[in-house]
Amino acid sequence: MIGIFDSGLGGLTVARAVMDELPDYDITYFGDTARTPYGAKSPQTVIQYAMEDSAFLVDQGARIIVIACNSASSVATGHIMDRFDVPVFEVITPAVDMATEITKKGIIGVIGTRATISSGVYEQKIRERLASAKIHSRACPLLVPLVEEGWMNKPETRMIVKKYLHPLKTRQIDTLILGCTHYPIIKPAIQAKAGKRVNMIDSSIAVARAIRQFIETDTSIQAQLTRGGNTRFFVSDITPQFEKTARLILNRNITLNHVTM
Ligand code: DGL
């Protein structure tokens, strides 16, 4: 099966995109809801949590690990690749590939958690592909709690998004990377404030496509992955709010299994 983890809810956007791209494959999702958010924690702590999350998924039978969290992707990918003998996908590289292909002016905005933005990994990867790029990054720490709270369509959310995007707008970005897996949930609000001509790069779709392409071209991984379209969802803390927002993101009811980390 394909194992996907995040600090909590946001990675469900990736799970949904993977389910859409690869409906026949079995998926196990782990949301570390007891220890969320990761984006406000130190790199050492995020690495430790991401390693434990990956170990849990591999114990469950994961033959691919998907780090469906930008904060964990930005600091823990190398550690996970070193420790576990399975292909590892993170959400940053596919988003950077998409953004650098689509941008016309080479002026790219990146929004994410403090952990992701201060890691500088988006800048580094964008420059590797497009040395002339002008990159404008901004940490948006209030957006994750707003999404977790279910405030997708509140005027307050639109106001905060507008405030965060203002400096990027004045620099005339033509492409905006949603560098946090929670942000696709409020994509309409972000698109409205960024301007309709700005390309939105949703890392959940980017990584799901990259995984599909990888599986399609690798017969050995095809043989290792179980099929049947079965999905399992584990969380380290079950709350009514998580269940409600999870239903909204996945557009269906799910059974949550509790696991202690
Ligand atoms: N989903 C996480 C990310 O993509 C953000 C949530 C968190 O801070 O834990 O960075």
Residues whose N, C-alpha, C, O or C-beta is under 5 A from the ligand:
A	BS01	DGL	S7 G10 G11 T36 P37 Y38 G39 A40 A68 C69 N70 S71 T113 V144 G179 C180 T181 H182
